[in-house]
Amino acid sequence: MNRSRTRLLVAFASATALLTTAGCGAADMTKQASPFAAPAGVKTVTLSVQSWVGAQANVAVAEQLLKEELGYRVDLVQTDEVPAWDALSQGRVDAILEDWGHPDQEKLYIDEKKTIVRGGDLGVTGHIGWYVPKYWADEHPDVTDWKNLNKYAKELRTAESGGKGQLMDGSPSYITNDVALVKNLDLDYKVVFAGSEAAQITQIQQFAKAEKPFLSYWYQPQWLFNEVPMVEVKLPAYTDECAAKDPADIDCAYPTTPLQKFLNADFAERGGEASAFLKKFHWSEEDQNEVSEMIASQKLTPQEAAKRWIDRHPDVWEKWLPQD
Amino acid sequence: MATAQATPVRAAQPGASRGPLAALRERPAAGKLLLLALAAAVLVPLVHGRWGGGIWPDALTADLSEPLGNVTDWIVSNRDSHPLFLYFFGHISNAVVLSVRGVYLVLLALGWAGVTVFAAAVAWRVAGVRLALTAAVSFLVCGLLGMWVPTMQTLALMVVAVLASVVLGLVLGLAAGLSDRVFRILRPVLDTMQVLPAFAYLLPVVLVFGIGVPGAVLATVVYAAPPMARLTALGLRGADRGVMEAVTSLGATGRQRLLTARLPLARKELLLGLNQTIMMALSMAVIASVIGAGGLGDRVYQALSSVDVGAALAAGIPIVLLAVVLDRTTEAAGRRIGTEPTGPALLRGPRGWTLAAVVTAAAVAVVGRLTDGRVWPEDVTVAIAGPVNTAKDWMVDHLYTGVPVVGGTADLASHFTSGILNPLRSGLTGLPWWSVLLIVAALAWTIGTWRTAVTAVLAMAAIGVLGVWEPSMDTLSQVLAAVAVTLVLGFGIAIGTARSERLERLLRPVLDVFQTMPQFVYLIPVVALFGVGRAPAAAAAVVYALPAVVRITTQGLRGVDPAAMECARSLGATPGQQLRQVQIPLARPSLLLAVNQAVVLVLAVVIIGGLVGSGALGYEVVLGLAQGDLATGLVAGAAIVCLGLMLDRVTQPTARRQRQEG
């Protein structure tokens, strides 16, 4: 019994050695699909999913339609935003469906290396800002201007923020200037990073249940607004000059961004119906929120939520399919 | 002053009260401390005059952000053209993808019936009927939970990662087992690899291999190979001298000696190594979902982003089941070595394997005929996510605030943060940096050798040099607080389980689940209960580290010489006295090992706590991963490694050292 085990090990070792040496040519890591892709030789698309629910909604709907209408197998890869760009340029994923603006990456991969191409608008406009709950803003209407925030710092103190007010931020992968803003606007606040959107949502829900005041980095469109109504705090107006400053000196609000799709350059050219479909994918904030809320609040699986939306809105998605 | 703080802990041993000189002779620790105090008295004024107290001086840091940034840029721009990537990393990456794909396709081709029957047959063959049943039921549950495909993905990844780890571990272990010099060089390396929190590896791997399976497999191999290497070396070095001499006198060549005597004699250690490797690979396969490994880990991670505890649990249960089946099977295989084969005669020897293959083929054929697909049928699944979420919501609704007397979990967390974590953090960051080094030296030296003390101090100094002194102290304060809670709870439970076998039996499955459930699954419930911040991270860490502490302590307390216990009883000692004056002192090595394990495990989770707002080093690693920022992520990762090394050395119990040296 022992001999057979040893032999097995030897056989495996030589097989691995063979595998690594046999391919003497160049091995291009950039043309490597996931080993789980397309087990039966069917056509596949690999989509990247980001951690927020809106991104899951886009992907779930695209996945269902690619599967049901166009006969693709769809693989999903969960990644943060910057690594997703990296993966996109390497061909590990074929498309990002919702990007909130990454100028450095756009310059590097689209303009210089030409490994990624633009896939057009998603149809949803994104906006990042600071938000307070509506129940609190109704009591203190002046809290919605940044100039008055210091007055309320005391009420927003938590164990984590020490003697200052707590400004809650989410995942470290999100675009944020909050630390710079707090400093440059002389606010008596401390930015506390929740570490992930899940943690942030959970905390907001807890605050809302207790009707406690809070101040949070948050963004639209977002399904949580339906559950916990929030009001945006006015920050100094956004200007292009201000946005062009060094990140540490930024002292104005966030821009309003039409969210973008990006495709791997190879895939865009040779992706056939799938790439044509993903380029045409274009829906509204209400559509996205409808799906998002089913996923996050009613706890449907993304697939189930997408199915329900697809049943209700054929008029929207039929336009995305390639015309024969 | 720093040493004075550490002294009472060590001096409170029997014998300390009989005059200073006798105490010194009996307790070499006191002598070491005295020496250290003298050295400090000379050095501290010098150091203090030159660089001042407070946090680590800027003059002694090295800013690595620019060189590391350059490395990132170089990798990104050369990844698809440089020969290093085309001819080296590219092939490794291809080999990994091909092998994982190969295994995955085989598993899919076997279908659910084939995999289940095969697993059961193998378990029967090596471990008996009960485990065969466990294996079969476990795989069926994975299917029932609707997790068949992700389970197979994780399994494929695991098979490749474990095989690669075993091969690498065997090669390293053989080298270390046969050559003393290699052994000496390799031991500290393996020691270090084992205390590293897995989270710290991910970033460099991602940068070179990109997200996805190749990076995940390689990170897993780095994490899982050391136990195999260590145990192989241990087994080879421990070979019976008499047998070896006999073999040599028969004229066997070196290779023959290795293959016919040394390796077979080391079978037990080899199997234990395999068992450890599998367990570590499984835990890493889950963490690696952060870099796109796919499979069950990915399902858990995705469920977390929509705050869906139920879905996370549905993906977590198969992981636990896989762990239980693999652990028990390899453990049983190890136990059976050298004993007479049991079980039905049909299953023995090569015939057993053939039979397993035939039965599997038959099952695949029959089930394939009866149902059309090989993948688990989608309509035969049980959705547990809904009820679990309802249960969680109920718990949160009733526990978060307003529990009479003790207050809700939110109040508890807030008290814990402001009452323990905050003072501890400001205490640690307030300590002059050199006094921290002194405390570390004192603790490590009294408990270990001067070598461990030097390693610990150097590790701590490296943190300062890297320029992350403050976040590291923050992380350290979280670790200390969570370890304290873990030990109080763990020792308390262990005293109970050591007394009552029934309680132990009752707790065993609970502890199993806590230990093998991926840490990600805890993170959202703890946020729901304790809010965002350091408190939930500490709570998750306590849950994760508790089982190891309870197990080791129970074993230690039980293992106390029965004669000593009997003696104490006959002298009329009450149970409390027996515990305090006989059991605990005699079980000291086990208790120290428990402390050591608690520290290492807590650190691993506190780091992941960066995902729920624990800040400090964990957050910086997450930030580095999320933003592709090598400088931040790698420096924080290195600091975590140093912190882990220091904590391990400071708490490394004598028992472990003796075993390794023996």
Boltz contact constraints between the chains, C-beta under 6 A:
constraints:
  - contact:
      token1: [A, 2]
      token2: [B, 264]
      max_distance: 6.0
  - contact:
      token1: [A, 13]
      token2: [B, 167]
      max_distance: 6.0
  - contact:
      token1: [A, 19]
      token2: [B, 95]
      max_distance: 6.0
  - contact:
      token1: [A, 20]
      token2: [B, 91]
      max_distance: 6.0
  - contact:
      token1: [A, 20]
      token2: [B, 95]
      max_distance: 6.0
  - contact:
      token1: [A, 23]
      token2: [B, 91]
      max_distance: 6.0
  - contact:
      token1: [A, 26]
      token2: [B, 86]
      max_distance: 6.0
  - contact:
      token1: [A, 27]
      token2: [B, 90]
      max_distance: 6.0
  - contact:
      token1: [A, 27]
      token2: [B, 91]
      max_distance: 6.0
  - contact:
      token1: [A, 27]
      token2: [B, 94]
      max_distance: 6.0
  - contact:
      token1: [A, 29]
      token2: [B, 90]
      max_distance: 6.0
  - contact:
      token1: [A, 29]
      token2: [B, 93]
      max_distance: 6.0
  - contact:
      token1: [A, 30]
      token2: [B, 80]
      max_distance: 6.0
  - contact:
      token1: [A, 32]
      token2: [B, 97]
      max_distance: 6.0
  - contact:
      token1: [A, 34]
      token2: [B, 212]
      max_distance: 6.0
  - contact:
      token1: [A, 35]
      token2: [B, 97]
      max_distance: 6.0
  - contact:
      token1: [A, 35]
      token2: [B, 100]
      max_distance: 6.0
  - contact:
      token1: [A, 35]
      token2: [B, 101]
      max_distance: 6.0
  - contact:
      token1: [A, 35]
      token2: [B, 213]
      max_distance: 6.0
  - contact:
      token1: [A, 36]
      token2: [B, 153]
      max_distance: 6.0
  - contact:
      token1: [A, 36]
      token2: [B, 294]
      max_distance: 6.0
  - contact:
      token1: [A, 39]
      token2: [B, 105]
      max_distance: 6.0
  - contact:
      token1: [A, 39]
      token2: [B, 108]
      max_distance: 6.0
  - contact:
      token1: [A, 51]
      token2: [B, 305]
      max_distance: 6.0
  - contact:
      token1: [A, 53]
      token2: [B, 306]
      max_distance: 6.0
  - contact:
      token1: [A, 77]
      token2: [B, 292]
      max_distance: 6.0
  - contact:
      token1: [A, 78]
      token2: [B, 298]
      max_distance: 6.0
  - contact:
      token1: [A, 78]
      token2: [B, 301]
      max_distance: 6.0
  - contact:
      token1: [A, 78]
      token2: [B, 302]
      max_distance: 6.0
  - contact:
      token1: [A, 79]
      token2: [B, 211]
      max_distance: 6.0
  - contact:
      token1: [A, 79]
      token2: [B, 292]
      max_distance: 6.0
  - contact:
      token1: [A, 80]
      token2: [B, 626]
      max_distance: 6.0
  - contact:
      token1: [A, 82]
      token2: [B, 627]
      max_distance: 6.0
  - contact:
      token1: [A, 82]
      token2: [B, 628]
      max_distance: 6.0
  - contact:
      token1: [A, 83]
      token2: [B, 211]
      max_distance: 6.0
  - contact:
      token1: [A, 83]
      token2: [B, 628]
      max_distance: 6.0
  - contact:
      token1: [A, 87]
      token2: [B, 210]
      max_distance: 6.0
  - contact:
      token1: [A, 87]
      token2: [B, 211]
      max_distance: 6.0
  - contact:
      token1: [A, 90]
      token2: [B, 210]
      max_distance: 6.0
  - contact:
      token1: [A, 92]
      token2: [B, 210]
      max_distance: 6.0
  - contact:
      token1: [A, 92]
      token2: [B, 212]
      max_distance: 6.0
  - contact:
      token1: [A, 159]
      token2: [B, 414]
      max_distance: 6.0
  - contact:
      token1: [A, 159]
      token2: [B, 417]
      max_distance: 6.0
  - contact:
      token1: [A, 159]
      token2: [B, 418]
      max_distance: 6.0
  - contact:
      token1: [A, 160]
      token2: [B, 533]
      max_distance: 6.0
  - contact:
      token1: [A, 172]
      token2: [B, 622]
      max_distance: 6.0
  - contact:
      token1: [A, 172]
      token2: [B, 623]
      max_distance: 6.0
  - contact:
      token1: [A, 172]
      token2: [B, 626]
      max_distance: 6.0
  - contact:
      token1: [A, 173]
      token2: [B, 626]
      max_distance: 6.0
  - contact:
      token1: [A, 193]
      token2: [B, 613]
      max_distance: 6.0
  - contact:
      token1: [A, 193]
      token2: [B, 619]
      max_distance: 6.0
  - contact:
      token1: [A, 194]
      token2: [B, 532]
      max_distance: 6.0
  - contact:
      token1: [A, 194]
      token2: [B, 613]
      max_distance: 6.0
  - contact:
      token1: [A, 195]
      token2: [B, 610]
      max_distance: 6.0
  - contact:
      token1: [A, 195]
      token2: [B, 611]
      max_distance: 6.0
  - contact:
      token1: [A, 195]
      token2: [B, 612]
      max_distance: 6.0
  - contact:
      token1: [A, 195]
      token2: [B, 613]
      max_distance: 6.0
  - contact:
      token1: [A, 196]
      token2: [B, 611]
      max_distance: 6.0
  - contact:
      token1: [A, 198]
      token2: [B, 304]
      max_distance: 6.0
  - contact:
      token1: [A, 198]
      token2: [B, 305]
      max_distance: 6.0
  - contact:
      token1: [A, 198]
      token2: [B, 307]
      max_distance: 6.0
  - contact:
      token1: [A, 198]
      token2: [B, 524]
      max_distance: 6.0
  - contact:
      token1: [A, 199]
      token2: [B, 527]
      max_distance: 6.0
  - contact:
      token1: [A, 199]
      token2: [B, 532]
      max_distance: 6.0
  - contact:
      token1: [A, 199]
      token2: [B, 612]
      max_distance: 6.0
  - contact:
      token1: [A, 199]
      token2: [B, 613]
      max_distance: 6.0
  - contact:
      token1: [A, 201]
      token2: [B, 307]
      max_distance: 6.0
  - contact:
      token1: [A, 202]
      token2: [B, 307]
      max_distance: 6.0
  - contact:
      token1: [A, 202]
      token2: [B, 527]
      max_distance: 6.0
  - contact:
      token1: [A, 202]
      token2: [B, 528]
      max_distance: 6.0
  - contact:
      token1: [A, 203]
      token2: [B, 531]
      max_distance: 6.0
  - contact:
      token1: [A, 203]
      token2: [B, 532]
      max_distance: 6.0
  - contact:
      token1: [A, 295]
      token2: [B, 306]
      max_distance: 6.0
  - contact:
      token1: [A, 296]
      token2: [B, 306]
      max_distance: 6.0
  - contact:
      token1: [A, 299]
      token2: [B, 308]
      max_distance: 6.0
  - contact:
      token1: [A, 299]
      token2: [B, 389]
      max_distance: 6.0
